[in-house]
Each structure stands twice: as C-alpha cells, then as structure tokens.
Amino acid sequence: MKFLDEFRNSDLTGKYLQAIKATIRQPWTIMEICGGQTHSILKYGLDQMLPDEITLLHGPGCPVCVTPIELIDMAIGIAGQPNVILCTFGDMMRVPGSDGNLLDARARGNDIRMVYSPLESLKIAENNPDKRIVFFGIGFETTAPTTALALKKAKKNRFDNYFVLSAHVRVPPAIELILSSPENRVQAFLAAGHVCTVMGYREYIPIAENFHVPIVVTGFEPVDILQGICMAINQLERGAAAVENQYSRVVSENGNSMARKLIDEVFETTSRKWRGIGEIAGGGLSIKPDYAAYDAARVFGPVVAKVEESPRCLSGKVLRGLIKPPECPAFAVDCSPANPLGAPMVSAEGACAAYYNYSISRQGPIGG
C-alpha cells in the first residue's frame, strides 16, 4: 500500500542508517515531538538501530497527556449536571483526574459518550434538543479545525444546546519552553508532521534561529523518522540551525489555509496549563467571545481549583525530555496501562505506554 510499504522499506531504512553512521562525529540529543513518532520508534526498534552517539528524547507531543487534571475534573463535574451528555474522544476516557476518570463517572450513571469527531457530537445535539451536549475538545492544532467547524455550524444553525470545553493546545510555545529551561538537553527537534500539515512550519523558523537548533518536520513511518534524523544530524554536524521539511509529500510552508482560517475565526491564543509541565504562555486555544454562548468553560462555570499530580508520577519529567519512562520508579510497578498513575501510560500516543507495549523482544522486522 502506497505510503505504508513504501515508507517501511528495509532497503531505504538501511540507506538512511548508513548515512547517519557515515555523518555523525560526536554525540547528539534529538527530541521527537509527537507521541505517534515515539510509538513508531519503539515499535520498529529504530532507537536500537541508531548509533550510540544519538540519544532520542520523547517530547510532550501527546495532547491527551498534557490535558491538565483541572480540566478533566471540570469535564467530570459537567457530566454530573442534569440533562447533560458529555462527548469526547476514546483516549480521554481513562485519563486520571483527581478522583477517577470519565469511565468511572459513566459507571456512576452519567451520560458520557465516546465520539470520533466533534461533528458526531453536534449530531447528538441535533437529535437530543432537550439535552445539553458538551464536547470535551482536545488535541493540537491538528484537531482544532474540526472543533472550530462544529462550533461554526452550531452557531449558524442556532443550536442552543451545544457547547465545547476546549483543551486544545499549541506546539510551538512548548518547544520554546523546553529550549528555555536551564535543564534542557535537546539539540534538535523532529517536529510533528500532522500539526504542520495544518499550520505549516513558518512559526518554527524564528525558534530555530533564536535558539540555534535544527527543526525537521517529520512524518511517522520508519523511513520518515530515519530520514528526519539524518537531516537533523547533517545540520548539527555542520553547525547549522534551520527548519527543513522531510514530510514534503504532505506539509507545505503555509499549511492548510482553510483549516487555519477556521481556527482563527473561532479560537484565540491563550495561556494554558500543560499537565506535568505547568503554565505555557500562548500554549492553548480558547474560544473567542463571539462564540461565548457555546463555551462550556463560561456557561458551566470556571475551571476548578489547581490540582497537583501524584508525587509518584514523574510524567512531567518524561514530557520535558529529562528522563525516559523506565527511569521512573513507578514504571511497570505501580503504573501500568491497567492501573495508570499518569496520562502518558493511558494515551495511545503516550511515551510510557509506548515503552510498556514495545519491548525489544516484541519488535518485529520493518514492514512486518
């Protein structure tokens, strides 16, 4: 199948591995931003194939993982109100709040439904005019356009029973936060290809220049990732610091103009707390005043009081690239997908779940 077999080709992976080994002269640390890239790296054993000089760190590129406990608690609280149907994506259902998760709340009798699209939740609102439908919207800039479209349709059709609780977040401010930290170890980034499909990569250019770090927009298959690493190593060894686009079959510099227009119409940039990381200036998307009537945070009340992560969960250090999941004492002991302490062990894109699910003994050959 095109774009699967082609980008899992063992000859091409071997080509890029040889190019990396021929180029590298000193140790380098590279962070892949997206959790989908992390899962591919571990699933196919790419980290085991790379030269010892390369250290891969796993960034905060999982929107489920960085959704703050306060917003999960608020979603649970909203679901408990009369005549409410709360809708969200499946990977949010088991993320721990301060006292249980959305599945626990559903078991208590609340009407909480898994949907595959915000437009599906809008249909539920249309079919249940006597209910208040709240879509708990999560995701990076990748999923924000569909949430914006649902809000735009709700306003156009004058749905007075449809609301969105926005937990959407933005990637570039998180990269800047990581690079600004005195603990930073990252020398180059593999940027998330799907985010850049929507937003393009112009926002990354001043980051690469100001912090003098290479940023390579990268896809998700083994060939994509190894080519992205090869491009980053070439820059590092030359002392360069620019934005390059490995994922050119999908990503353009300016992104998807229609999707960006939708985001700009409905959302505005805001500060947002990222779970395990803290407040990030410009790190979130909130609903604009023009759509205030559909903003669940306004309609149902303010976000609940600040809640601290369990001290046994070191996911914040994982998300900032300071440790890898197995370095957390709770990993696979007190924390597992069945009994997670933190979101990265639950999410389909979480780094902790990736390490738990893909041991060396389970890794098959590329293309297998």
C-alpha positions as CSV (number, residue, x, y, z in Angstrom):
1,M,0.0,0.0,0.0
2,K,1.4,3.4,-1.0
3,F,2.8,5.4,1.9
4,L,2.9,2.3,4.1
5,D,5.0,-0.3,2.3
6,E,7.0,2.4,0.6
7,F,7.9,4.1,3.9
8,R,8.6,0.9,5.8
9,N,11.0,-0.3,3.2
10,S,14.0,-2.1,4.7
11,D,16.4,-1.0,1.9
12,L,15.5,2.6,2.5
13,T,15.8,2.3,6.2
14,G,19.2,0.7,5.8
15,K,20.3,3.6,3.4
16,Y,19.4,6.3,6.0
17,L,21.0,4.3,8.8
18,Q,24.3,4.1,6.8
19,A,24.1,7.8,6.0
20,I,23.6,8.7,9.7
21,K,26.6,6.5,10.7
22,A,28.8,8.0,8.0
23,T,27.9,11.5,9.1
24,I,27.9,11.5,12.8
25,R,31.2,12.5,14.6
26,Q,30.0,13.4,18.1
27,P,27.1,12.7,20.5
28,W,23.8,14.5,19.8
29,T,20.5,14.6,21.5
30,I,17.3,14.8,19.4
31,M,13.7,15.1,20.6
32,E,10.8,13.9,18.6
33,I,7.8,16.0,19.5
34,C,4.9,13.7,18.6
35,G,3.8,10.6,20.5
36,G,3.0,8.9,17.2
37,Q,6.6,9.2,16.3
38,T,7.6,7.8,19.7
39,H,5.5,4.8,19.1
40,S,6.9,4.1,15.7
41,I,10.5,4.5,17.0
42,L,9.9,1.9,19.7
43,K,7.6,-0.4,17.7
44,Y,10.2,-0.8,14.9
45,G,13.2,-0.7,17.2
46,L,14.7,2.4,15.5
47,D,16.3,3.5,18.7
48,Q,18.2,0.2,18.8
49,M,19.4,0.6,15.3
50,L,20.9,4.1,15.6
51,P,24.5,4.7,16.6
52,D,25.2,5.0,20.3
53,E,26.1,8.7,19.7
54,I,22.4,9.5,19.2
55,T,20.1,10.0,22.2
56,L,16.4,10.2,21.4
57,L,14.2,12.0,23.9
58,H,10.4,11.9,23.8
59,G,8.6,15.2,23.9
60,P,5.2,16.5,25.1
61,G,3.6,15.6,21.8
62,C,0.5,13.9,23.2
63,P,-2.4,16.3,23.8
64,V,-4.2,13.7,26.0
65,C,-1.1,13.5,28.2
66,V,-0.8,17.3,28.7
67,T,-4.5,17.9,29.4
68,P,-4.5,19.3,33.0
69,I,-6.2,17.4,35.8
70,E,-8.4,20.5,36.4
71,L,-10.0,20.3,33.0
72,I,-10.6,16.6,33.4
73,D,-12.2,17.3,36.8
74,M,-14.3,20.0,35.2
75,A,-15.5,17.7,32.4
76,I,-16.5,15.1,35.1
77,G,-18.3,17.8,37.0
78,I,-20.2,19.0,33.9
79,A,-21.2,15.4,33.1
80,G,-22.7,15.1,36.5
81,Q,-25.1,18.0,36.0
82,P,-28.8,17.4,35.0
83,N,-29.6,16.8,31.3
84,V,-26.0,16.7,30.1
85,I,-24.4,14.4,27.6
86,L,-20.7,14.7,27.6
87,C,-18.9,13.6,24.4
88,T,-15.1,13.2,23.9
89,F,-12.5,11.0,22.1
90,G,-11.9,7.5,23.4
91,D,-8.4,8.0,24.6
92,M,-9.6,10.7,27.1
93,M,-11.9,8.2,28.9
94,R,-9.3,6.6,31.1
95,V,-7.1,9.6,31.8
96,P,-6.9,10.1,35.6
97,G,-8.4,13.2,37.2
98,S,-8.0,14.0,40.9
99,D,-10.7,11.4,41.8
100,G,-11.2,8.9,39.0
101,N,-11.7,9.3,35.3
102,L,-14.6,9.7,32.8
103,L,-15.2,6.0,32.7
104,D,-15.7,6.0,36.4
105,A,-18.1,8.9,36.1
106,R,-20.0,7.0,33.4
107,A,-20.2,4.0,35.7
108,R,-21.9,6.2,38.2
109,G,-24.7,6.8,35.7
110,N,-23.6,9.9,33.9
111,D,-24.2,10.0,30.2
112,I,-20.7,10.1,28.7
113,R,-20.2,9.1,25.1
114,M,-17.1,8.3,23.0
115,V,-17.2,10.0,19.6
116,Y,-14.8,10.0,16.6
117,S,-15.5,13.6,15.6
118,P,-16.9,16.9,17.0
119,L,-19.4,16.7,14.2
120,E,-20.7,13.5,15.7
121,S,-21.3,15.3,19.0
122,L,-23.1,18.0,17.0
123,K,-25.4,15.4,15.5
124,I,-26.2,14.2,19.1
125,A,-27.2,17.7,20.0
126,E,-29.5,17.9,17.0
127,N,-31.1,14.6,17.9
128,N,-31.5,15.5,21.6
129,P,-32.9,19.0,21.8
130,D,-33.9,18.5,25.4
131,K,-30.3,17.7,26.5
132,R,-27.2,19.9,26.8
133,I,-24.4,18.4,24.8
134,V,-20.8,19.2,25.8
135,F,-17.9,18.2,23.6
136,F,-14.7,17.9,25.5
137,G,-12.3,19.1,22.7
138,I,-8.7,18.0,22.9
139,G,-5.8,18.0,20.6
140,F,-3.1,20.1,19.0
141,E,-3.7,22.3,16.0
142,T,-4.3,19.1,14.1
143,T,-7.8,18.6,15.6
144,A,-8.7,22.2,16.3
145,P,-10.2,22.9,12.8
146,T,-12.9,20.2,13.2
147,T,-13.8,21.5,16.6
148,A,-14.0,25.0,15.1
149,L,-16.2,23.7,12.3
150,A,-18.6,22.1,14.8
151,L,-18.9,25.4,16.7
152,K,-19.4,27.4,13.4
153,K,-22.2,25.0,12.4
154,A,-23.8,25.2,15.8
155,K,-23.8,29.0,15.7
156,K,-25.1,29.0,12.1
157,N,-27.9,26.6,12.9
158,R,-28.7,28.3,16.3
159,F,-28.2,25.2,18.4
160,D,-28.6,26.5,21.9
161,N,-27.9,23.1,23.5
162,Y,-24.3,22.6,22.2
163,F,-21.1,23.5,24.0
164,V,-17.4,22.9,23.8
165,L,-15.0,22.6,26.6
166,S,-11.7,23.5,24.9
167,A,-8.5,21.8,25.9
168,H,-6.7,22.4,22.6
169,V,-3.0,23.2,22.8
170,R,-0.3,24.7,20.6
171,V,3.0,23.1,19.9
172,P,5.5,26.0,19.2
173,P,5.2,27.6,22.7
174,A,6.0,24.2,24.3
175,I,9.2,23.8,22.2
176,E,10.2,27.3,23.3
177,L,9.6,26.4,26.9
178,I,11.8,23.3,26.7
179,L,14.6,25.2,25.0
180,S,14.4,28.0,27.6
181,S,14.8,25.6,30.5
182,P,18.3,25.5,32.2
183,E,17.8,21.7,32.3
184,N,17.3,21.5,28.5
185,R,19.2,18.7,26.8
186,V,17.7,18.9,23.4
187,Q,19.9,19.9,20.5
188,A,17.5,19.3,17.6
189,F,13.8,18.6,17.1
190,L,11.7,16.3,14.9
191,A,8.6,18.4,14.5
192,A,5.1,16.8,14.3
193,G,4.2,16.3,10.7
194,H,0.4,16.3,11.3
195,V,0.5,19.6,13.1
196,C,2.5,21.2,10.3
197,T,0.1,19.8,7.8
198,V,-2.5,22.2,9.2
199,M,-0.3,25.1,10.4
200,G,2.7,24.9,8.1
201,Y,6.1,25.5,9.6
202,R,6.7,29.2,9.4
203,E,6.2,29.5,13.2
204,Y,9.2,27.3,13.7
205,I,11.7,29.4,11.7
206,P,12.3,32.1,14.4
207,I,12.5,29.3,17.1
208,A,15.3,27.6,15.1
209,E,17.1,30.9,14.6
210,N,16.7,32.3,18.2
211,F,17.7,29.1,19.9
212,H,20.1,27.9,17.2
213,V,18.5,24.4,16.9
214,P,17.7,22.4,13.8
215,I,14.0,21.6,13.4
216,V,13.0,19.0,10.9
217,V,9.3,18.5,10.1
218,T,9.0,14.7,10.1
219,G,6.4,12.0,9.3
220,F,5.6,8.9,11.2
221,E,6.8,5.9,9.3
222,P,10.3,4.3,9.8
223,V,11.8,5.8,6.7
224,D,10.3,9.2,7.6
225,I,11.8,9.2,11.0
226,L,15.3,8.0,10.0
227,Q,15.4,10.5,7.1
228,G,14.4,13.2,9.6
229,I,17.1,12.2,12.0
230,C,19.6,12.1,9.1
231,M,18.7,15.6,8.1
232,A,19.0,16.8,11.7
233,I,22.4,15.2,12.2
234,N,23.6,16.8,8.9
235,Q,22.7,20.2,10.3
236,L,24.2,19.5,13.7
237,E,27.5,18.4,12.3
238,R,27.7,21.5,10.1
239,G,26.7,23.8,12.9
240,A,23.5,24.8,11.0
241,A,20.2,25.6,12.6
242,A,17.3,25.8,10.1
243,V,13.8,24.4,9.6
244,E,13.7,21.6,7.0
245,N,10.7,19.7,5.7
246,Q,11.1,15.9,5.5
247,Y,7.3,15.5,5.2
248,S,7.0,17.4,2.0
249,R,4.6,14.9,0.5
250,V,2.0,16.3,3.0
251,V,3.3,19.5,4.5
252,S,3.8,22.9,2.9
253,E,5.3,26.0,4.4
254,N,2.0,27.7,4.9
255,G,-0.1,24.7,5.8
256,N,-3.8,24.3,5.1
257,S,-5.2,27.8,4.6
258,M,-8.9,26.7,5.1
259,A,-8.1,24.9,8.3
260,R,-6.1,27.8,9.6
261,K,-8.9,30.2,8.8
262,L,-11.4,28.1,10.8
263,I,-9.1,28.1,13.8
264,D,-8.6,31.9,13.6
265,E,-12.3,32.5,13.3
266,V,-13.3,30.5,16.4
267,F,-10.2,30.3,18.7
268,E,-7.8,32.8,20.2
269,T,-4.4,32.0,21.7
270,T,-4.3,31.8,25.5
271,S,-2.0,30.7,28.3
272,R,-2.7,27.1,29.2
273,K,-1.5,24.8,31.9
274,W,0.0,21.6,30.5
275,R,-0.1,18.6,32.7
276,G,3.3,17.8,34.2
277,I,4.8,20.9,32.7
278,G,2.9,24.0,34.0
279,E,1.6,27.2,32.6
280,I,2.7,27.9,29.0
281,A,2.2,31.4,27.6
282,G,0.4,31.0,24.3
283,G,0.2,27.3,24.8
284,G,-3.6,26.9,24.4
285,L,-6.6,27.8,22.3
286,S,-9.6,29.3,24.0
287,I,-13.0,30.0,22.4
288,K,-13.4,33.6,21.2
289,P,-16.0,35.9,22.7
290,D,-18.1,35.8,19.5
291,Y,-18.7,32.1,20.4
292,A,-19.1,32.7,24.2
293,A,-22.6,31.2,24.2
294,Y,-21.1,27.8,23.2
295,D,-18.1,27.9,25.6
296,A,-18.6,25.3,28.3
297,A,-16.0,26.9,30.5
298,R,-18.1,30.1,30.6
299,V,-21.5,28.5,30.6
300,F,-20.9,25.8,33.2
301,G,-18.5,27.8,35.4
302,P,-14.8,28.4,35.9
303,V,-12.2,25.7,35.9
304,V,-11.8,24.0,39.3
305,A,-9.0,24.8,41.7
306,K,-5.5,23.8,41.0
307,V,-4.7,20.1,41.5
308,E,-1.3,18.5,41.9
309,E,-0.1,15.4,40.1
310,S,0.6,12.3,42.2
311,P,4.2,12.6,43.5
312,R,4.8,9.0,42.4
313,C,4.2,10.0,38.8
314,L,7.2,11.5,37.0
315,S,5.4,12.1,33.7
316,G,6.3,15.8,33.8
317,K,10.0,14.9,33.5
318,V,9.2,12.4,30.7
319,L,7.3,15.0,28.8
320,R,10.1,17.5,29.1
321,G,12.7,15.0,28.0
322,L,14.5,14.9,31.3
323,I,14.0,11.2,31.8
324,K,12.8,8.2,29.8
325,P,9.8,6.2,31.1
326,P,11.8,3.2,32.5
327,E,13.7,5.7,34.7
328,C,10.5,6.4,36.7
329,P,10.5,4.2,39.8
330,A,6.7,3.6,39.3
331,F,7.0,2.4,35.7
332,A,5.6,-1.1,35.2
333,V,5.5,-1.5,39.0
334,D,2.8,0.8,40.4
335,C,2.0,2.3,37.0
336,S,0.7,0.3,34.0
337,P,-2.0,0.7,31.3
338,A,-4.4,-1.2,33.6
339,N,-3.6,1.0,36.6
340,P,-2.1,4.2,35.3
341,L,-0.8,6.9,37.6
342,G,-0.5,9.4,34.8
343,A,-1.8,10.2,31.4
344,P,1.3,9.0,29.3
345,M,0.6,5.5,30.4
346,V,-3.0,5.7,29.2
347,S,-2.9,7.6,25.9
348,A,-2.4,5.8,22.6
349,E,0.4,8.3,22.0
350,G,1.9,8.3,25.5
351,A,5.6,7.7,25.8
352,C,5.1,5.5,28.9
353,A,2.5,3.3,27.1
354,A,4.9,3.0,24.2
355,Y,7.7,1.7,26.4
356,Y,5.3,-0.6,28.2
357,N,3.9,-2.1,25.0
358,Y,7.0,-2.4,22.9
359,S,9.9,-4.3,24.5
360,I,12.8,-5.4,22.4
361,S,11.5,-9.0,22.4
362,R,8.3,-7.8,20.7
363,Q,9.8,-5.7,17.9
364,G,9.3,-7.3,14.6
365,P,11.1,-6.5,11.3
366,I,10.3,-3.3,9.5
367,G,7.3,-4.0,7.2
368,G,6.2,-6.9,9.3
